[in-house]
Amino acid sequence: MKRRSKAIGASAIILIAVLLTAVVLFATLQTDLTTESARNEQNPLYVQSQSIVQVRLDKSATAGNLTFRVQNVMNGTDPEARQVWTTYDTDHYAPLNPIQGSTYVIINATVASAINGTSPFRYSDVVCVGNDGRSYYANYAVGNASCSASLAAERLKPGGACSVYVAFSIPDGVAPAKIVYTASNPAISVNLV
């Protein structure tokens, strides 16, 4: 009888160990799937709108009330990018220290009111499309004092122009292929390749 009790006890311990291992493996797999799913939701495949104005780097395009021009694209580790960020980051809310496995791409863009009224402009409407076909949305934007006020108000002054620096966090190994200002009608796409 004691032998049988010991055998049942040993079987129960093995069963519990197998169940715990299965739960741990399931949780790990679920976390990996959730992380990948969240990454894909956060950075969906880019779908180009039918109505779009296309330009090359360092060329201006006007759509609606807004003129948009991307002068420069920099890696966040470049000394020039770090210097610019240090110069204009007055709020110190936008560190250039990306999460592991990613890097910052920083663009220098000029945005201007194309007509005499005010023009809406939100840096969050600027999208970096990677060579992987995914959309990466702007994380931070900085500019001089005048432009910082326009960025905060999400509106350009009448006849106003701003030189802004916009940072995008993209995975290591992904290169920027285009920058799109999605809020204009039509959208403005700046081809980088």
N, C-alpha and C positions, 0 to 999 in steps of 0.2 A: 504494500500500500504506500509506503514511504517512497519507494522507487517511482511509483506512478505519479505521486504528487510532485516529486522533483522533476520528472519528465514534463509534466504539465506546466510547471513554473518556468522551466527552461524554454519551452515552446512559447509561452506568453511573453517572456523577455525578448526572444528573437522576433516575434510578431510586432511588439512595440517598437523595437529598433528599426525594423523594416518600414513600419508606418511613419516613424519620425523622419527617416531618410527620404521617403517619398514626399512628405510634406515640405521638407527643406528643398528638395530638387524642384518641386512644383513652384514654390515661392520664388526661387532663383530664376527659373524659366519665365514665370509670369512677370517679374521685374524687368528682365531683358526685353521681353515682348512689349511691355508697357513703355519702356524707355524708347525703343525704336519707333513705336506707334506715335508717341508724343513728339518725337523729333520730326517725323514725317508730317504730322498735323501742324506743327509749328512752322515748318519749312515746306509748304506744299509745292508740288510741281507748278512751274510758272505757266499760265495760260495767257497768251498774248491776245489783247482785245483786237477786234476787227479794225477799229479806228485808231491809228497810231502814227505819230510823226517820228521818223527815224533820223538820227544824226550821228556823227562820229565824235570822238573825244575832242574837246576844245572847240566845238562848234555850237552855236546857239540855236535854239528852236523856240518858237512861240506857239502856244496853244491857249485859246481863250484869253484871259487877262495876264498870263504868266509867261515870262521868258526864262528858260532853264538852260544852263550850260555847265558841263562838268569839265573842269580844267585839268584835274590831276587825280590819279588813283594811287594810294600809297598803302604799304603794309604797315600795320600798327607798331611793328618793331623797328621801323626805319627811324633813325635819329631825327630827320626832318619832321616826321609825323609826331613824334614825341614832343619836339620843340613847339610845334603849332598847338598841340593839345595843352601843353603847360601854359602857353601864352594866353590862350582864350578860355580855358576852363576856369571861370570865375566862381562857380558854385561848388567845385570839387566833388560833384556827384557822378562824374563820368570817368572812372579809372580805365586805363588801357591795359588791364590785366584780365585777359579772357579766361574762361574755364579751360581745364585741361582738354586737349584734343581739338582746340579751335584757335583761331587767330582773328585779329581785327583787320578789316579792310576799311580804309578811310578815304573818302572822296572830298575834294575841294570843289564846291559848286557855287555858281552865282545864280541867284534867283532875283527877278525884278518884275515890278508891275509893268505890264505892257500898255496900260491905259492910265488915265488920270485918277481913277478911283483906287480904293484899297483892293488888294488881291489876297485871297486866302492862301496860306502856305503852311503845311504841316510836314515836318521832316519825317514823320511816321508814314507818310504817303510815298516816300522814296524807297524803292526796292532794289536790292542787288540780286541779279539772277546769276547763279553760279554756272560753271561749265558742266555741272551735274543736272542742270535743268530745274533746280529748286529755287524758290523765292526766299531771300533772306531780308528780313525787315530791319529798318534802322534801329539801333540801340540807343545812340546818343547823338547830339548835335551841339556844336559850339560855334560862336562867332564873336566879333567885337561887341562892345557895349550896345551900340545901336542895333545890331543884328540880334543880339540876345533878347532885347525887348520885343522885337518882331517875332522871334521864335516862341517866346513865352505867350504872346498874344495870338499866335498862329495866324498872323495877318501882316502883310507888307504895307508900309505907308504909301500913300499916293505918290507915284513916280519914284518910289524907293527901290533900292537894290541892296542885296546882302551877299556877302561872301561867307558861306557857311562850310563847316567841316562836319561830315556825317560819318559815323562809325557803324559798321555792320560786323557782327560776329559770324564767321563762317567756319566750317570744319577744316582742319588741316587737310591739305591735298586738293581742296576745291579752289578754283581760280575764278575771279569775277569775269563774267562774259558780257554783261550789260547792266546799265543802271536805268531804271524806269521811274518816272514821276507819274504815278497812277491817278492822281486826283484831277489832272487837267482833262479837257475834252477837246481834241483827242489826247490820249496819253502820249508822253514824250519818252522815247527810248534812245539811250545813248549806247551805241555799240562800242565795246572795248577791244574786240578781237577782229 
